[in-house]
């Protein structure tokens, strides 16, 4: 299997280090402590732009030179950042075009981060120059494992530069103003445009009546596409200059999981290796965290990714910043590895003393010793990763089931006026993901351009935006024997967010064998009901009212004027089947339903389901690696279906043996059968 770098021989372990925030006498102490913690990689220079460039023509690399020399002499590998995540104050004062304008029209002053306009000529000029200077200066350091461009790209800008660039983008996309007027349905509300400079950005000053609801969805969705591409160009410009100077060093930037503003599937095409920062909320379930890992693996085409950041203990920015309980840092680190990570990295190495992140967790706490609980846990995990070595590097997840996810669909659904303000695309994805997760069924998260031929099952919840050609892709998939599952509010609009007329679900109608007449939106307290295989389940949020056109009706509504109308239908189409689920239901229903669908498809879980036990598999030329992760506070046992060897405990298992996983514990079992013997 392909590795992201030939310089790494194990899961790299470390993270963000900011010695420039500390007096030099502390640096040597850090070197000793970090080596004791078994750290082997340091991310440097993330927010040093102002320090490296004190004025327009002056650059000062003396401190970074010392840091790079010290880190190399102490045997650490480096993930070197370009420092362009926040521009210097002098730049904002001299060139105000670099400052963003907010959604409400407010012009920003210097401050915070994510504060550079992506269409600012000033930002383009100086960010590229900085990346080039850093690459030229440190290109001969053989311990640089990867380039890290900027930091957590994100946000939006609504300034005049962006408005002008948006018009250029639209002209390139639509060619003529007539094409644009058709795509946006501007005959509605007298919006017909005659000149390109009549078009303004969609925000609270124009088309929006609130942050997430637009009066002209076509305009807003196009703006979101434009914004994602504009920020991507900032990344690409630095990528190109780095690649021209150091062609053999992989380049990345840290993504943020289900981050709505940026289409990461498009971004991943320009990343040598996908990396991301895992900061779940306190209330997030293990399945929600796993889904984010799988998304990052998915946008990268199934290749391993890098866990660029996580906290070793507490975050600082949530309303309630709970500590990671003993064992959880290790557990969540291995969860990332189980779902495709070839790194375990943290923010931060030493806890800063001032400003926003002074209370964010670190390996070296304010106490500055090796005696803290967190330091000891980090050290112990580092020892284990040394023992694992390179066995899992480059390994992939082989899945027969896939869940469809598309940023355009996300944007279009949630900026629409109707049918329900409670309809959230990610929530509907999670309902189906969670069921397969608990059934221990490996799955991929796929996008419109991904090949479907390897899968037996494709699930596309709320496929509202059916892009031109994607119905043909689904049609071929089902005709060839695949099973397709979709839900309410699907097949409604095309890629311009124009309704596909002729009856819902539009281009999917023949595949599903149904016609949807109406869509009933239920308030939070209301629900209908249906019976599926003898058990009653709730019908919530949305209830599609449909008619069969050849599909078999498996369940019907029990109440209201649409009682006895279909809730679940199944249509034979070619060699395969297509299911339509006309409502949102409960977690119990999704597990029941998808358990049956998986059996029908011949898809088996890795092990028998057990509450609190997460099961995953990766494989490479070294073999197959079964990950068992116990998210409970009690010991769990599970029966192994194959013989193998426990890598963390050096224990041999025969098929049928019971593996014990301690509370918040992990087992990694290398199965006897090698790749190709599945």
FITIMAR-351571 format. One record per residue (C-alpha): x, y, z. Coordinates in nm, 3 decimals. Last residue first. Layout:
% residues N
[[X Y Z]]
...
END
This chain:
% residues 678
[[-1.073 -1.270 0.269]]
[[-0.756 -1.446 0.154]]
[[-0.633 -1.162 -0.066]]
[[-0.462 -0.990 0.225]]
[[-0.334 -1.229 0.485]]
[[-0.515 -1.477 0.705]]
[[-0.372 -1.489 1.052]]
[[-0.551 -1.182 1.180]]
[[-0.356 -0.904 1.345]]
[[-0.557 -0.810 1.651]]
[[-0.560 -0.456 1.781]]
[[-0.730 -0.434 2.121]]
[[-0.834 -0.112 2.288]]
[[-0.957 -0.005 2.631]]
[[-1.205 0.246 2.768]]
[[-1.305 -0.034 3.010]]
[[-1.092 -0.337 2.933]]
[[-1.128 -0.536 2.608]]
[[-1.126 -0.913 2.652]]
[[-1.103 -1.134 2.346]]
[[-1.295 -1.461 2.361]]
[[-1.154 -1.746 2.154]]
[[-1.363 -1.890 1.872]]
[[-1.081 -1.881 1.618]]
[[-0.756 -1.908 1.809]]
[[-0.588 -1.613 1.975]]
[[-0.220 -1.542 2.047]]
[[-0.123 -1.266 2.288]]
[[0.144 -1.000 2.246]]
[[-0.059 -0.742 2.447]]
[[-0.079 -0.447 2.211]]
[[-0.044 -0.653 1.894]]
[[-0.297 -0.921 1.979]]
[[-0.230 -1.213 1.745]]
[[-0.483 -1.382 1.524]]
[[-0.724 -1.668 1.471]]
[[-1.059 -1.596 1.313]]
[[-1.420 -1.543 1.422]]
[[-1.325 -1.383 1.751]]
[[-1.582 -1.391 2.029]]
[[-1.624 -1.066 2.217]]
[[-1.571 -0.964 2.576]]
[[-1.629 -0.627 2.740]]
[[-1.491 -0.484 3.066]]
[[-1.685 -0.190 3.202]]
[[-1.680 0.189 3.165]]
[[-1.791 0.178 2.802]]
[[-1.631 0.298 2.476]]
[[-1.446 -0.030 2.420]]
[[-1.255 -0.025 2.092]]
[[-1.174 -0.347 1.904]]
[[-0.958 -0.296 1.595]]
[[-0.902 -0.590 1.359]]
[[-0.588 -0.556 1.150]]
[[-0.552 -0.746 0.824]]
[[-0.219 -0.844 0.674]]
[[0.128 -0.697 0.615]]
[[0.047 -0.604 0.253]]
[[-0.229 -0.377 0.381]]
[[-0.553 -0.407 0.574]]
[[-0.774 -0.205 0.806]]
[[-1.072 -0.327 1.004]]
[[-1.312 -0.171 1.252]]
[[-1.517 -0.274 1.555]]
[[-1.667 -0.042 1.814]]
[[-1.794 -0.201 2.134]]
[[-2.036 0.010 2.340]]
[[-2.337 -0.216 2.287]]
[[-2.237 -0.539 2.117]]
[[-2.285 -0.628 1.752]]
[[-2.153 -0.971 1.638]]
[[-1.824 -0.927 1.458]]
[[-1.703 -0.785 1.124]]
[[-2.060 -0.730 1.009]]
[[-2.178 -0.920 0.704]]
[[-2.294 -0.792 0.366]]
[[-2.477 -1.049 0.151]]
[[-2.705 -0.785 0.002]]
[[-3.020 -0.934 0.158]]
[[-2.842 -0.966 0.490]]
[[-2.735 -0.601 0.464]]
[[-3.093 -0.495 0.388]]
[[-3.225 -0.682 0.691]]
[[-2.976 -0.522 0.928]]
[[-3.049 -0.193 0.755]]
[[-3.415 -0.213 0.856]]
[[-3.367 -0.324 1.215]]
[[-3.075 -0.088 1.278]]
[[-3.264 0.203 1.120]]
[[-3.579 0.121 1.316]]
[[-3.407 0.110 1.652]]
[[-3.243 0.448 1.588]]
[[-3.587 0.597 1.534]]
[[-3.775 0.727 1.229]]
[[-3.747 0.995 0.963]]
[[-3.998 0.957 0.681]]
[[-4.060 0.826 0.328]]
[[-3.797 0.552 0.325]]
[[-3.754 0.451 -0.040]]
[[-3.577 0.128 -0.129]]
[[-3.423 0.034 -0.465]]
[[-3.343 -0.323 -0.565]]
[[-3.102 -0.495 -0.801]]
[[-3.081 -0.718 -1.109]]
[[-3.280 -0.476 -1.324]]
[[-3.495 -0.266 -1.096]]
[[-3.705 -0.443 -0.833]]
[[-3.862 -0.176 -0.617]]
[[-3.897 -0.171 -0.241]]
[[-4.123 0.073 -0.057]]
[[-4.130 0.195 0.302]]
[[-4.379 0.458 0.420]]
[[-4.660 0.388 0.174]]
[[-5.017 0.520 0.220]]
[[-5.245 0.338 0.462]]
[[-5.308 0.654 0.666]]
[[-5.259 0.968 0.453]]
[[-5.544 1.162 0.620]]
[[-5.383 1.119 0.960]]
[[-5.263 0.793 1.118]]
[[-5.117 0.446 1.057]]
[[-4.871 0.518 0.778]]
[[-4.781 0.221 0.559]]
[[-4.504 -0.041 0.550]]
[[-4.352 -0.282 0.296]]
[[-4.515 -0.145 -0.021]]
[[-4.376 -0.319 -0.331]]
[[-4.278 -0.079 -0.608]]
[[-4.464 -0.084 -0.939]]
[[-4.575 0.276 -0.952]]
[[-4.658 0.301 -0.585]]
[[-4.810 0.625 -0.461]]
[[-4.655 0.874 -0.220]]
[[-4.720 1.104 0.072]]
[[-4.381 1.195 0.218]]
[[-4.381 1.236 0.595]]
[[-4.112 1.468 0.727]]
[[-4.005 1.536 1.086]]
[[-4.116 1.206 1.240]]
[[-4.266 0.864 1.166]]
[[-4.241 0.648 1.479]]
[[-4.196 0.269 1.476]]
[[-4.435 -0.019 1.549]]
[[-4.304 -0.373 1.528]]
[[-4.452 -0.661 1.328]]
[[-4.209 -0.656 1.039]]
[[-4.231 -0.279 1.003]]
[[-4.544 -0.111 1.136]]
[[-4.592 0.263 1.092]]
[[-4.646 0.568 1.308]]
[[-4.715 0.943 1.290]]
[[-4.532 1.194 1.502]]
[[-4.573 1.537 1.658]]
[[-4.362 1.702 1.927]]
[[-4.098 1.847 1.692]]
[[-4.344 1.989 1.435]]
[[-4.430 1.764 1.140]]
[[-4.359 1.859 0.778]]
[[-4.590 1.685 0.528]]
[[-4.455 1.631 0.175]]
[[-4.692 1.579 -0.116]]
[[-4.741 1.370 -0.432]]
[[-4.443 1.135 -0.432]]
[[-4.455 0.892 -0.726]]
[[-4.300 0.548 -0.679]]
[[-4.105 0.281 -0.868]]
[[-3.773 0.369 -0.707]]
[[-3.559 0.345 -1.020]]
[[-3.838 0.490 -1.237]]
[[-3.883 0.794 -1.011]]
[[-3.515 0.872 -0.954]]
[[-3.507 1.148 -1.217]]
[[-3.778 1.338 -1.036]]
[[-3.867 1.203 -0.693]]
[[-4.112 1.374 -0.728]]
[[-4.344 1.457 -1.014]]
[[-4.305 1.600 -1.364]]
[[-4.085 1.894 -1.274]]
[[-3.727 1.882 -1.149]]
[[-3.719 2.185 -0.921]]
[[-3.429 2.422 -0.984]]
[[-3.149 2.409 -0.728]]
[[-2.893 2.471 -1.003]]
[[-2.759 2.117 -0.960]]
[[-3.109 1.974 -1.013]]
[[-3.396 1.962 -0.765]]
[[-3.639 1.726 -0.590]]
[[-3.492 1.378 -0.633]]
[[-3.502 1.320 -0.260]]
[[-3.710 1.488 0.012]]
[[-3.791 1.157 0.183]]
[[-3.534 0.881 0.170]]
[[-3.286 0.680 -0.032]]
[[-3.161 0.323 -0.035]]
[[-2.998 0.160 -0.338]]
[[-2.910 -0.210 -0.362]]
[[-2.670 -0.312 -0.637]]
[[-2.738 -0.584 -0.893]]
[[-2.616 -0.440 -1.222]]
[[-2.945 -0.255 -1.278]]
[[-2.900 -0.093 -0.937]]
[[-2.556 0.054 -1.011]]
[[-2.651 0.149 -1.366]]
[[-2.955 0.344 -1.243]]
[[-2.751 0.505 -0.966]]
[[-2.494 0.633 -1.217]]
[[-2.772 0.736 -1.452]]
[[-2.937 0.931 -1.167]]
[[-2.602 1.099 -1.115]]
[[-2.592 1.225 -1.472]]
[[-2.718 1.576 -1.402]]
[[-2.710 1.638 -1.030]]
[[-2.989 1.509 -0.810]]
[[-3.011 1.770 -0.535]]
[[-3.249 1.651 -0.265]]
[[-3.077 1.317 -0.202]]
[[-3.218 1.316 0.151]]
[[-3.034 1.001 0.260]]
[[-2.820 0.836 -0.008]]
[[-2.739 0.476 0.089]]
[[-2.547 0.261 -0.159]]
[[-2.516 -0.115 -0.100]]
[[-2.319 -0.382 -0.289]]
[[-2.019 -0.163 -0.351]]
[[-1.711 -0.208 -0.571]]
[[-1.877 -0.062 -0.882]]
[[-1.976 0.267 -0.720]]
[[-1.698 0.491 -0.855]]
[[-1.679 0.832 -0.688]]
[[-1.777 1.151 -0.874]]
[[-2.096 1.219 -0.678]]
[[-1.932 1.172 -0.335]]
[[-1.868 0.866 -0.118]]
[[-1.850 0.788 0.252]]
[[-1.716 0.436 0.290]]
[[-1.852 0.161 0.508]]
[[-1.744 -0.119 0.737]]
[[-2.043 -0.303 0.893]]
[[-2.010 -0.345 1.269]]
[[-2.392 -0.344 1.307]]
[[-2.356 -0.046 1.541]]
[[-2.166 0.146 1.272]]
[[-2.423 0.042 1.010]]
[[-2.702 0.194 1.221]]
[[-2.499 0.506 1.300]]
[[-2.435 0.577 0.934]]
[[-2.808 0.568 0.858]]
[[-2.913 0.818 1.122]]
[[-2.588 1.011 1.072]]
[[-2.667 1.099 0.712]]
[[-3.003 1.234 0.827]]
[[-2.837 1.448 1.094]]
[[-2.582 1.578 0.840]]
[[-2.860 1.702 0.614]]
[[-3.046 1.898 0.879]]
[[-3.426 1.927 0.851]]
[[-3.538 2.114 1.163]]
[[-3.624 2.432 0.970]]
[[-3.880 2.225 0.782]]
[[-4.011 2.217 0.420]]
[[-3.908 2.481 0.350]]
[[-3.727 2.804 0.265]]
[[-3.407 2.651 0.135]]
[[-3.064 2.739 0.275]]
[[-3.033 2.404 0.449]]
[[-3.115 2.174 0.161]]
[[-2.905 2.358 -0.099]]
[[-2.592 2.383 0.112]]
[[-2.593 2.018 0.213]]
[[-2.669 1.901 -0.144]]
[[-2.379 2.108 -0.273]]
[[-2.160 1.957 0.001]]
[[-2.234 1.599 -0.108]]
[[-2.251 1.283 0.101]]
[[-2.344 0.931 -0.018]]
[[-2.313 0.641 0.226]]
[[-2.131 0.330 0.107]]
[[-2.144 -0.043 0.177]]
[[-1.904 -0.312 0.052]]
[[-1.606 -0.174 0.242]]
[[-1.234 -0.250 0.239]]
[[-1.060 -0.013 0.480]]
[[-0.701 0.076 0.398]]
[[-0.350 0.015 0.533]]
[[-0.073 0.258 0.442]]
[[0.097 0.215 0.778]]
[[-0.054 -0.063 0.991]]
[[0.265 -0.263 1.058]]
[[0.505 0.032 1.056]]
[[0.601 0.024 1.423]]
[[0.335 -0.118 1.653]]
[[0.587 -0.124 1.940]]
[[0.676 0.242 1.888]]
[[0.305 0.322 1.891]]
[[0.276 0.145 2.226]]
[[0.555 0.351 2.380]]
[[0.392 0.672 2.256]]
[[0.066 0.569 2.420]]
[[0.248 0.538 2.754]]
[[0.412 0.879 2.721]]
[[0.083 1.048 2.636]]
[[-0.085 0.888 2.937]]
[[0.200 0.997 3.165]]
[[0.189 1.352 3.035]]
[[-0.188 1.368 3.084]]
[[-0.175 1.246 3.442]]
[[0.086 1.509 3.529]]
[[0.430 1.420 3.667]]
[[0.642 1.502 3.361]]
[[0.667 1.865 3.467]]
[[0.600 2.217 3.338]]
[[0.320 2.298 3.585]]
[[0.158 2.496 3.303]]
[[0.104 2.165 3.126]]
[[0.340 1.980 2.893]]
[[0.128 1.748 2.677]]
[[-0.122 2.026 2.621]]
[[-0.483 2.116 2.691]]
[[-0.646 2.446 2.600]]
[[-0.658 2.691 2.892]]
[[-0.407 2.939 2.742]]
[[-0.576 2.901 2.405]]
[[-0.738 3.242 2.365]]
[[-0.470 3.469 2.506]]
[[-0.186 3.392 2.748]]
[[0.036 3.132 2.909]]
[[0.062 2.870 2.633]]
[[0.039 2.500 2.717]]
[[0.334 2.308 2.576]]
[[0.301 2.043 2.303]]
[[-0.040 2.148 2.170]]
[[-0.249 2.058 1.977]]
[[-0.199 1.693 1.924]]
[[-0.092 1.431 1.671]]
[[-0.156 1.061 1.617]]
[[-0.062 0.966 1.262]]
[[-0.138 0.710 0.992]]
[[-0.512 0.760 1.028]]
[[-0.758 0.528 0.854]]
[[-1.063 0.447 1.062]]
[[-0.884 0.230 1.318]]
[[-0.607 0.489 1.349]]
[[-0.860 0.756 1.444]]
[[-1.020 0.518 1.694]]
[[-0.671 0.448 1.828]]
[[-0.632 0.813 1.921]]
[[-0.985 0.819 2.064]]
[[-0.905 0.532 2.299]]
[[-0.568 0.672 2.403]]
[[-0.718 1.013 2.485]]
[[-1.011 0.837 2.653]]
[[-0.798 0.630 2.892]]
[[-0.843 0.855 3.192]]
[[-1.130 1.097 3.128]]
[[-1.086 1.364 2.866]]
[[-1.145 1.682 3.057]]
[[-1.468 1.874 3.011]]
[[-1.468 2.216 2.851]]
[[-1.823 2.337 2.898]]
[[-1.932 2.605 2.650]]
[[-1.667 2.481 2.404]]
[[-1.364 2.694 2.322]]
[[-1.088 2.577 2.557]]
[[-1.045 2.209 2.475]]
[[-0.947 1.965 2.745]]
[[-0.707 1.667 2.767]]
[[-0.465 1.551 2.497]]
[[-0.645 1.774 2.247]]
[[-0.664 1.664 1.888]]
[[-0.472 1.781 1.585]]
[[-0.320 1.653 1.259]]
[[-0.487 1.313 1.247]]
[[-0.339 1.217 0.910]]
[[-0.523 1.032 0.634]]
[[-0.505 0.684 0.483]]
[[-0.643 0.651 0.129]]
[[-1.012 0.587 0.062]]
[[-1.048 0.852 -0.206]]
[[-0.926 1.138 0.009]]
[[-1.278 1.270 0.058]]
[[-1.368 0.927 0.196]]
[[-1.090 0.900 0.452]]
[[-1.192 1.240 0.585]]
[[-1.557 1.135 0.585]]
[[-1.467 0.812 0.764]]
[[-1.294 1.007 1.040]]
[[-1.600 1.232 1.074]]
[[-1.829 0.928 1.092]]
[[-1.612 0.774 1.365]]
[[-1.657 1.084 1.581]]
[[-2.033 1.067 1.534]]
[[-2.031 0.694 1.612]]
[[-1.836 0.751 1.933]]
[[-2.116 0.988 2.039]]
[[-2.080 1.365 2.049]]
[[-2.213 1.532 2.365]]
[[-1.883 1.684 2.476]]
[[-1.823 1.824 2.129]]
[[-1.567 1.652 1.910]]
[[-1.234 1.818 1.832]]
[[-1.062 1.611 1.564]]
[[-0.836 1.820 1.339]]
[[-0.776 1.695 0.984]]
[[-0.521 1.573 0.734]]
[[-0.562 1.460 0.374]]
[[-0.241 1.361 0.196]]
[[-0.097 1.503 -0.125]]
[[-0.379 1.757 -0.119]]
[[-0.517 1.909 -0.439]]
[[-0.795 1.659 -0.503]]
[[-0.876 1.676 -0.131]]
[[-1.009 2.032 -0.173]]
[[-1.289 1.925 -0.409]]
[[-1.410 1.661 -0.166]]
[[-1.357 1.913 0.113]]
[[-1.629 2.143 -0.013]]
[[-1.573 2.428 0.232]]
[[-1.831 2.621 0.438]]
[[-1.999 2.323 0.604]]
[[-1.714 2.172 0.800]]
[[-1.799 1.807 0.861]]
[[-1.441 1.714 0.947]]
[[-1.213 2.012 1.008]]
[[-0.935 2.013 0.749]]
[[-0.566 2.065 0.830]]
[[-0.355 2.154 0.528]]
[[-0.139 1.918 0.329]]
[[0.174 1.893 0.117]]
[[0.399 1.592 0.062]]
[[0.773 1.662 0.025]]
[[0.921 1.531 -0.302]]
[[0.870 1.839 -0.520]]
[[1.047 2.078 -0.279]]
[[1.092 2.407 -0.470]]
[[0.820 2.379 -0.736]]
[[0.595 2.190 -0.494]]
[[0.615 2.471 -0.239]]
[[0.528 2.733 -0.504]]
[[0.234 2.531 -0.632]]
[[0.095 2.449 -0.288]]
[[0.108 2.815 -0.182]]
[[-0.106 2.912 -0.480]]
[[-0.329 2.610 -0.429]]
[[-0.414 2.700 -0.067]]
[[-0.526 3.050 -0.160]]
[[-0.710 2.898 -0.458]]
[[-0.900 2.674 -0.217]]
[[-1.027 2.986 -0.040]]
[[-1.176 3.110 -0.365]]
[[-1.311 2.764 -0.455]]
[[-1.502 2.736 -0.127]]
[[-1.630 3.093 -0.167]]
[[-1.745 3.030 -0.524]]
[[-1.933 2.713 -0.433]]
[[-2.097 2.898 -0.143]]
[[-2.186 3.186 -0.377]]
[[-2.341 2.940 -0.622]]
[[-2.553 2.793 -0.344]]
[[-2.665 3.142 -0.240]]
[[-2.765 3.250 -0.589]]
[[-2.961 2.931 -0.654]]
[[-3.127 2.954 -0.313]]
[[-3.286 3.292 -0.382]]
[[-3.479 3.394 -0.069]]
[[-3.205 3.243 0.145]]
[[-3.221 3.080 0.486]]
[[-2.907 3.000 0.686]]
[[-2.806 3.336 0.831]]
[[-3.152 3.493 0.825]]
[[-3.371 3.680 0.573]]
[[-3.100 3.639 0.314]]
[[-3.102 3.788 -0.036]]
[[-2.946 4.134 -0.004]]
[[-2.784 4.307 0.291]]
[[-2.814 3.995 0.506]]
[[-2.606 3.803 0.250]]
[[-2.614 3.704 -0.116]]
[[-2.334 3.887 -0.302]]
[[-2.446 4.140 -0.560]]
[[-2.526 4.103 -0.931]]
[[-2.597 4.424 -1.124]]
[[-2.235 4.423 -1.241]]
[[-2.309 4.132 -1.474]]
[[-2.558 4.334 -1.675]]
[[-2.921 4.255 -1.766]]
[[-3.030 4.070 -1.451]]
[[-3.388 3.952 -1.396]]
[[-3.480 3.959 -1.026]]
[[-3.844 4.058 -1.059]]
[[-3.967 3.845 -0.772]]
[[-3.930 3.522 -0.973]]
[[-3.816 3.579 -1.333]]
[[-3.471 3.529 -1.180]]
[[-3.503 3.150 -1.201]]
[[-3.138 3.122 -1.089]]
[[-3.034 2.885 -1.369]]
[[-3.247 3.071 -1.626]]
[[-3.110 3.413 -1.534]]
[[-2.757 3.273 -1.544]]
[[-2.803 3.130 -1.892]]
[[-2.941 3.464 -2.011]]
[[-2.644 3.650 -1.858]]
[[-2.419 3.449 -2.086]]
[[-2.110 3.230 -2.028]]
[[-2.265 3.056 -1.724]]
[[-1.955 2.935 -1.540]]
[[-1.696 3.188 -1.659]]
[[-1.942 3.473 -1.617]]
[[-2.029 3.347 -1.270]]
[[-1.665 3.337 -1.160]]
[[-1.605 3.689 -1.295]]
[[-1.914 3.811 -1.107]]
[[-1.791 3.639 -0.789]]
[[-1.453 3.809 -0.828]]
[[-1.621 4.149 -0.826]]
[[-1.825 4.060 -0.517]]
[[-1.520 3.912 -0.345]]
[[-1.320 4.230 -0.397]]
[[-1.617 4.435 -0.278]]
[[-1.630 4.248 0.052]]
[[-1.854 3.957 0.152]]
[[-1.602 3.712 0.301]]
[[-1.655 3.360 0.429]]
[[-1.502 3.132 0.690]]
[[-1.246 2.857 0.663]]
[[-0.888 2.740 0.627]]
[[-0.781 2.542 0.932]]
[[-0.416 2.653 0.930]]
[[-0.186 2.797 0.660]]
[[-0.020 2.526 0.448]]
[[0.140 2.237 0.639]]
[[0.432 2.089 0.447]]
[[0.527 1.731 0.527]]
[[0.806 1.504 0.658]]
[[1.074 1.771 0.701]]
[[1.366 1.578 0.858]]
[[1.584 1.605 0.546]]
[[1.631 1.979 0.594]]
[[1.759 2.089 0.252]]
[[1.443 2.283 0.159]]
[[1.463 2.502 0.471]]
[[1.540 2.846 0.329]]
[[1.391 2.800 -0.016]]
[[1.067 2.659 0.127]]
[[1.037 2.937 0.384]]
[[1.097 3.209 0.124]]
[[0.848 3.055 -0.118]]
[[0.573 3.022 0.142]]
[[0.627 3.384 0.247]]
[[0.608 3.512 -0.111]]
[[0.289 3.315 -0.172]]
[[0.130 3.464 0.139]]
[[0.251 3.814 0.051]]
[[0.112 3.848 -0.299]]
[[-0.213 3.656 -0.255]]
[[-0.296 3.833 0.070]]
[[-0.239 4.173 -0.090]]
[[-0.442 4.086 -0.399]]
[[-0.735 4.008 -0.163]]
[[-0.972 3.745 -0.301]]
[[-0.945 3.510 -0.001]]
[[-1.004 3.799 0.239]]
[[-0.782 3.738 0.541]]
[[-0.928 3.712 0.894]]
[[-0.936 3.338 0.949]]
[[-0.763 3.459 1.269]]
[[-0.856 3.695 1.547]]
[[-0.779 4.060 1.498]]
[[-0.728 4.340 1.247]]
[[-1.049 4.525 1.164]]
[[-1.350 4.364 1.003]]
[[-1.599 4.536 0.774]]
[[-1.958 4.466 0.879]]
[[-2.188 4.371 0.591]]
[[-2.404 4.127 0.790]]
[[-2.223 3.825 0.647]]
[[-1.888 3.973 0.753]]
[[-1.641 4.172 0.546]]
[[-1.284 4.047 0.552]]
[[-0.963 4.246 0.581]]
[[-0.691 4.210 0.314]]
[[-0.823 4.512 0.123]]
[[-0.714 4.717 0.427]]
[[-0.356 4.729 0.296]]
[[-0.135 4.945 0.522]]
[[-0.311 4.878 0.851]]
[[-0.397 4.516 0.771]]
[[-0.037 4.448 0.666]]
[[0.102 4.612 0.979]]
[[-0.112 4.380 1.191]]
[[0.043 4.067 1.044]]
[[-0.168 3.806 0.855]]
[[-0.309 3.497 1.026]]
[[-0.296 3.139 0.893]]
[[0.002 3.220 0.669]]
[[0.272 3.056 0.884]]
[[0.392 2.825 0.602]]
[[0.381 2.523 0.831]]
[[0.657 2.265 0.865]]
[[0.566 1.912 0.975]]
[[0.898 1.823 1.128]]
[[1.079 1.506 1.235]]
[[1.256 1.517 1.567]]
[[1.610 1.391 1.628]]
[[1.729 1.643 1.887]]
[[1.971 1.803 1.642]]
[[1.683 1.852 1.398]]
[[1.465 2.025 1.657]]
[[1.748 2.253 1.765]]
[[1.837 2.352 1.408]]
[[1.473 2.422 1.316]]
[[1.424 2.626 1.632]]
[[1.742 2.828 1.583]]
[[1.654 2.903 1.220]]
[[1.302 2.996 1.330]]
[[1.454 3.255 1.563]]
[[1.681 3.402 1.296]]
[[1.420 3.401 1.018]]
[[1.371 3.778 0.999]]
[[1.212 3.925 0.688]]
[[1.190 4.295 0.605]]
[[1.028 4.422 0.284]]
[[0.675 4.494 0.405]]
[[0.742 4.493 0.777]]
[[0.806 4.260 1.071]]
[[0.793 3.950 0.847]]
[[0.895 3.636 1.038]]
[[0.734 3.740 1.367]]
[[0.411 3.852 1.200]]
[[0.393 3.530 0.996]]
[[0.460 3.302 1.293]]
[[0.123 3.131 1.334]]
[[0.187 2.770 1.225]]
[[0.568 2.778 1.245]]
[[0.628 2.421 1.362]]
[[0.443 2.089 1.371]]
[[0.665 1.852 1.569]]
[[0.721 1.481 1.506]]
[[0.880 1.209 1.723]]
[[0.708 1.239 2.063]]
[[0.800 0.951 2.293]]
[[0.692 1.146 2.605]]
[[1.054 1.135 2.725]]
[[1.155 1.290 2.393]]
[[0.901 1.566 2.454]]
[[1.030 1.627 2.806]]
[[1.395 1.648 2.704]]
[[1.331 1.877 2.407]]
[[1.100 2.094 2.616]]
[[1.375 2.148 2.873]]
[[1.602 2.261 2.590]]
[[1.343 2.512 2.476]]
[[1.279 2.664 2.819]]
[[1.595 2.875 2.817]]
[[1.485 3.018 2.483]]
[[1.203 3.221 2.631]]
[[0.858 3.101 2.521]]
[[0.602 3.190 2.251]]
[[0.860 3.117 1.977]]
[[0.867 2.761 2.115]]
[[0.528 2.692 1.953]]
[[0.492 2.315 1.905]]
[[0.190 2.163 1.732]]
[[0.189 1.784 1.712]]
[[0.353 1.462 1.826]]
[[0.340 1.100 1.712]]
[[0.405 0.962 1.366]]
[[0.261 0.614 1.311]]
[[0.575 0.427 1.214]]
[[0.854 0.418 0.957]]
[[0.815 0.766 0.815]]
[[1.055 0.919 0.563]]
[[0.903 0.738 0.264]]
[[0.604 0.971 0.290]]
[[0.229 0.945 0.221]]
[[0.246 0.568 0.215]]
[[0.112 0.356 -0.072]]
[[0.000 0.000 0.000]]
END
